[in-house]
Amino acid sequence: MLDGNIPLHGLNLAYELATLALTTLGLAIVFGLLGVMNMAHGEFVMLGAYSAVAVQKLGLPLLAAVPLAVVVCGLLGYVVERWLIRPLYSRPFDTLLATWALAMLLRKLVEAVFGREYRNVESTLTDPVTVFGLQYPAYRLVLIVLAVVVMAGLYLWYRRSAAGLRVRAMTANPVLAQALGINTGRLASQAFVIGVVFAGLSGVLLAPLIRIEPGIGVDYLLDAFFVLVVGGLGTLGGMFGGVGIIGGSQAITSSIAGQTSGYAVVLMLSILFLWLKPNGLFSRR
């Protein structure tokens, strides 16, 4: 139940929203811009988390997991887009099935390498800091700040840069964009790779805060999908709106009535949006 400690609940809500935003970003890029429902999105988050497990096992600092996750997810994302996704761009249902099979394959490969048991990753930012007169985990605060910086940077890039303009042109009218000289094939490939790399990096960032096992990707996929259903596809405003509604509703309901009730509210909200507003709040279509 809520105990009236507003600053603490505010920080916890900000942490939940930051986590949801980071784990949704990769799917928002791939699904929102390319129309590809990447069912393996959660597994790329998992690969990022296991990158942190791997560097910790080698005695390296957690920061070393960042380049490892970028390389692993980037190379795998390029291979998947080039030889699995690209031939299926015009066949969305086949793409869904193919990435679902990829998700199961990645889970089994990770099980073979790391086993099924839970793993934990330690962070150097373990000491709490004082915020609003409260003791709060420093790593969570870093995650909140980092999420704000990443989202603000992505928004500025998307709205102000030449690359962002090309992306907007491709998503609005790919045929016209190609006629104007934009290499939409290469741009789509880059967007897919960037999306899965963001998923991997979110896994690295969350690794010290979660129990890591091969099946963790399913929850992140579902949460990200619900966010995009509510917010709409193809706009950053849609992702931000979806994060606020889904993350806020789940966090507040969970704090009052328990985690199961929070999941139930999220599911009902998603069903209502699919029924009454199927394009979401801020869809470009």
C-alpha positions in Angstrom: 0.0 0.0 0.0 1.0 3.6 -0.5 2.4 5.0 2.8 2.4 8.7 1.9 6.2 8.9 1.2 5.7 10.9 -2.0 9.4 11.5 -2.9 10.2 7.8 -2.6 7.3 6.7 -4.7 8.2 9.4 -7.2 11.7 8.1 -7.5 10.5 4.5 -7.9 8.1 5.6 -10.6 10.9 7.4 -12.4 13.0 4.3 -12.2 10.2 2.1 -13.6 9.6 4.6 -16.5 13.3 4.8 -17.2 13.6 1.0 -17.3 10.6 0.7 -19.6 11.9 3.4 -21.9 15.3 1.9 -22.3 14.0 -1.6 -23.0 11.3 -0.4 -25.4 13.6 1.9 -27.5 15.1 -0.9 -29.6 11.7 -2.4 -30.5 10.3 1.1 -31.2 13.0 1.6 -33.8 12.6 -1.8 -35.5 8.8 -2.1 -35.2 7.9 1.6 -35.5 10.2 2.5 -38.4 10.5 -0.7 -40.3 7.2 -2.4 -39.5 9.1 -5.6 -38.3 7.7 -7.2 -35.2 10.9 -8.5 -33.9 9.9 -11.4 -31.5 13.6 -11.8 -30.6 13.7 -8.3 -29.1 13.7 -9.6 -25.6 16.5 -12.0 -26.4 18.8 -9.2 -27.5 18.1 -7.6 -24.1 19.1 -10.9 -22.6 22.3 -11.0 -24.6 23.2 -7.7 -23.3 22.7 -8.9 -19.7 24.8 -12.0 -20.4 27.5 -9.8 -21.8 27.7 -8.3 -18.3 27.8 -11.8 -16.8 30.6 -12.8 -19.2 32.9 -9.8 -18.4 32.3 -10.2 -14.6 33.3 -13.9 -14.9 36.5 -12.7 -16.6 37.2 -10.3 -13.8 36.6 -7.2 -15.9 34.7 -4.1 -14.9 31.0 -3.9 -15.9 31.8 -1.1 -18.3 33.6 -3.6 -20.5 30.2 -5.2 -21.2 29.2 -2.2 -23.3 31.6 -2.8 -26.2 31.0 -6.5 -26.0 27.2 -6.1 -26.2 27.6 -3.6 -29.1 29.8 -6.1 -31.0 27.7 -9.2 -30.3 24.3 -7.6 -30.9 25.5 -5.5 -33.8 27.0 -8.4 -35.7 24.1 -10.7 -35.0 21.7 -7.9 -35.9 23.4 -7.4 -39.3 23.4 -11.1 -40.1 19.7 -11.4 -39.0 18.6 -8.4 -41.1 20.6 -9.4 -44.2 19.7 -13.0 -44.4 16.5 -13.5 -42.4 14.5 -10.2 -42.3 15.3 -8.6 -45.6 13.7 -11.3 -47.8 10.6 -11.1 -45.6 10.0 -7.3 -45.4 6.8 -7.6 -47.5 5.6 -10.7 -45.5 5.0 -9.5 -41.9 3.5 -12.7 -40.6 6.5 -14.7 -41.9 8.8 -12.2 -40.3 7.0 -12.7 -37.0 7.4 -16.5 -37.2 11.1 -16.2 -38.3 12.0 -13.9 -35.4 10.1 -16.1 -32.9 12.2 -19.1 -34.0 15.3 -16.9 -33.7 14.2 -16.1 -30.1 13.9 -19.7 -29.2 17.3 -20.5 -30.8 19.0 -17.7 -28.9 17.6 -18.9 -25.6 18.8 -22.4 -26.2 22.3 -21.2 -27.2 22.5 -19.2 -24.0 21.3 -22.1 -21.9 24.0 -24.3 -23.5 26.8 -21.7 -22.7 25.7 -20.4 -19.3 23.2 -22.9 -18.0 19.7 -22.3 -16.8 20.5 -21.1 -13.3 20.0 -17.4 -12.2 23.0 -15.1 -12.4 23.7 -11.8 -10.7 25.9 -9.0 -11.7 27.6 -6.7 -9.2 28.0 -2.9 -9.7 30.5 -0.5 -8.1 27.6 1.9 -7.5 26.1 -0.1 -4.6 26.1 2.6 -1.9 22.9 4.6 -1.5 22.9 8.4 -1.9 20.7 10.9 -0.1 17.9 12.4 -2.3 15.1 14.5 -0.8 16.2 13.4 2.6 15.9 9.7 1.6 18.5 7.0 1.0 18.1 5.7 -2.6 20.3 3.3 -4.6 22.9 5.3 -6.6 22.7 2.9 -9.6 19.0 3.5 -10.0 19.6 7.3 -10.1 22.3 6.8 -12.7 19.9 4.8 -14.8 17.2 7.4 -14.5 19.5 10.2 -15.6 21.0 8.1 -18.4 17.5 7.3 -19.7 16.6 11.0 -19.8 19.9 11.9 -21.6 19.4 9.0 -24.2 15.8 10.0 -24.9 16.6 13.7 -25.3 19.6 12.9 -27.5 17.5 10.6 -29.7 14.8 13.2 -30.0 17.2 15.9 -31.1 18.9 13.5 -33.6 15.6 12.4 -35.0 14.2 16.0 -35.4 17.3 18.0 -36.2 19.9 15.9 -38.0 20.1 15.1 -41.7 20.1 11.4 -40.9 16.9 11.8 -38.9 15.4 13.6 -41.9 16.2 10.7 -44.2 14.7 8.2 -41.7 11.5 10.3 -41.5 11.3 10.4 -45.3 11.8 6.6 -45.5 9.0 5.9 -43.0 6.6 8.4 -44.5 7.0 7.3 -48.2 9.8 4.8 -48.9 9.1 4.8 -52.7 9.4 8.6 -52.9 12.5 8.6 -50.6 14.2 6.0 -52.9 13.3 8.1 -56.0 15.0 11.1 -54.3 18.3 9.1 -54.0 18.0 7.8 -50.4 19.3 4.3 -50.1 16.3 2.9 -48.2 17.7 -0.7 -48.1 20.9 0.4 -46.4 19.0 2.8 -44.1 16.6 0.0 -43.1 19.5 -2.3 -42.3 21.2 0.4 -40.2 17.9 1.0 -38.3 17.5 -2.7 -37.5 21.1 -3.0 -36.3 20.8 0.2 -34.2 17.5 -1.1 -32.7 19.0 -4.5 -31.6 22.1 -2.7 -30.3 20.0 -0.5 -28.1 18.2 -3.6 -26.8 21.6 -5.1 -25.9 22.8 -2.0 -24.2 19.6 -1.8 -22.1 20.3 -5.4 -21.0 23.8 -4.3 -19.9 22.4 -1.4 -17.9 19.8 -3.5 -16.2 22.1 -6.4 -15.4 23.0 -5.3 -11.9 19.4 -4.8 -11.0 17.8 -8.1 -12.2 18.1 -11.8 -11.8 19.5 -13.0 -15.2 18.4 -16.2 -16.8 17.7 -17.3 -20.4 13.9 -16.6 -20.2 14.0 -13.0 -19.1 13.5 -11.7 -22.6 9.8 -12.6 -22.8 8.7 -10.0 -20.2 10.7 -7.2 -21.9 9.1 -8.1 -25.3 5.6 -8.0 -23.9 6.1 -4.7 -22.0 7.6 -3.1 -25.1 4.8 -4.3 -27.3 2.2 -3.0 -24.9 3.9 0.4 -24.9 3.8 0.6 -28.7 0.2 -0.6 -28.8 -0.8 2.3 -26.6 1.5 5.0 -27.9 1.4 4.2 -31.6 4.1 3.4 -34.1 6.6 5.5 -35.9 6.9 8.5 -33.6 8.9 9.3 -30.5 5.9 11.0 -29.0 4.1 7.7 -29.3 6.8 5.8 -27.5 7.0 8.5 -24.7 3.2 8.5 -24.3 3.1 4.7 -24.2 5.9 4.5 -21.6 4.1 7.1 -19.4 0.7 5.3 -19.6 1.9 1.7 -19.3 4.7 2.3 -16.9 2.8 4.7 -14.7 -0.4 2.5 -14.6 1.6 -0.6 -13.8 3.8 1.0 -11.1 0.9 2.7 -9.3 -1.4 -0.3 -9.4 1.4 -2.6 -8.3 2.2 -0.4 -5.3 -1.4 -0.4 -4.3 -2.7 -3.9 -5.1 0.3 -6.0 -6.0 2.3 -6.9 -9.1 -0.4 -9.3 -10.5 -2.9 -6.5 -10.5 -0.4 -4.2 -12.2 0.0 -6.7 -15.1 -3.8 -7.1 -15.3 -4.3 -3.3 -15.7 -1.6 -3.1 -18.4 -3.3 -6.0 -20.3 -6.7 -4.4 -20.1 -5.4 -1.0 -21.2 -3.7 -2.6 -24.2 -6.9 -4.4 -25.2 -9.0 -1.2 -24.9 -6.5 0.7 -27.1 -6.5 -2.1 -29.7 -10.3 -2.0 -29.7 -11.0 1.7 -29.5 -7.8 3.3 -30.9 -5.9 0.7 -32.8 -3.3 3.2 -34.2 -2.4 4.3 -30.7 -2.2 7.8 -29.3 0.4 9.4 -31.6 0.7 7.1 -34.6 2.1 8.7 -37.8 -0.7 6.9 -39.7 
